[in-house]
Amino acid sequence: MPDNDKTKQVQALLRPAQLLILIAAILAGILVAQFLTPTVFRASPSDLDRNGYLLDVLASPNHHPEYVVLGNSIAMQGIDTRLLSKDIPGHPLGYNLSSTGQGLTEANMFFTALPDSVETVIHLFYVNQLQGVLVIDEQKLNAMQMFGYRMDQDLKNELIRIYGFNTDELLNQSSAQKAFKSRWALRQASDTLIRDLVRTDRDFDSLRTELYFPSPKSPRLSGKKLRKSYVDTFSKMNKPEFLIYYQGTEHLDSFIKQVKASGRNYIMVVAPLNPAGNEFIPADKLLKATEAITKITQKNDVLLINAIQLLDEKDFFDALHPSVDGAGILTRYIAEQINANAKRYDLKIGNGGEQ
């Protein structure tokens, strides 16, 4: 019995000590995760790696673009800033900061990270981008945060005002929550690696780091593949959600005001729409979308370049994205419109830098 009593006494002393050790180990693990997770995240290839590269470029003292292009994959494959700069007096340095699926909030985030050298924001906007009612895809927000982006309080307040719902909770996550939610990158890494090995027709590394014309320069689809691209893309657009939503128009108006308040020029480019879409999308829906965009740009007195009917069907390689030839047509058209309207809108590009 005495031995049993001593054993119980020792166990009683060990339990608090073990509990403290366990708590300390958990806390240490959390701290280690906070420091290691961003490093592991960057080392895990994903479809959002381009965002991290662009944020690094914007934070670097070695990059001084005078204008930038924002937008989704249509802008990536539709605007060549080297060609654009060549056709603009003074040949300003421009970077194409567009990325796959880049919506208004993502573009807004990149805008707040711009260096002082940027004087003009060219924003390519697709007609269905006013239908959004969600502030941003949570995975994209998490990626931007893990790549080091820190949203300022002014932008947080504005997004909460516009989108409401659970925006406050989404934008004000703790570091531990951000790190925990970044596990998706590890799951996606294997898929990305396999895709890069299988899709030898595309140079994904160059797409992640290209600052001028991030286009895969894909050959045009044909036959059943092209038709499937049309059906899959335009059938989704022709639905009630294509109608204009308050959040989209309010955010676009807010974004333009933010750009102008910073002393920069804002130029809106309505993206070309493949004429094949006319079979699926009623003309009245397109008209409502373009009228809404026009109203916002006129209200803010900014240049609107409406390229929605600029390209023929042959100038696209699929339902949405311009071919290399189509990109050349679009880029030159943007340059023409900038040069023609430089004095009217007091643009810092398009008139050789004359103010």
NORNOR-V507783 format. One record per run of one state. SS is the DSSP state (a for helix, b for strand, c for the rest). FROM is the first residue (numbers start at 1). TO is the last residue. If there is no record, write none. Layout:
SS;FROM;TO + SS;FROM;TO
This chain:
c;1;1 + a;2;43 + c;44;48 + a;49;59 + c;60;66 + b;67;70 + c;71;72 + a;73;76 + c;77;80 + a;81;86 + c;87;93 + b;94;96 + c;97;103 + a;104;112 + c;113;119 + b;120;125 + c;126;126 + a;127;131 + c;132;137 + a;138;146 + c;147;152 + a;153;163 + c;164;166 + a;167;171 + c;172;174 + a;175;181 + c;182;183 + a;184;198 + c;199;203 + a;204;209 + c;210;222 + a;223;237 + c;238;239 + a;240;242 + c;243;245 + a;246;261 + c;262;264 + b;265;270 + c;271;274 + a;275;279 + c;280;282 + a;283;299 + c;300;302 + b;303;306 + c;307;312 + a;313;315 + b;316;316 + c;317;321 + b;322;322 + c;323;323 + a;324;341 + c;342;355
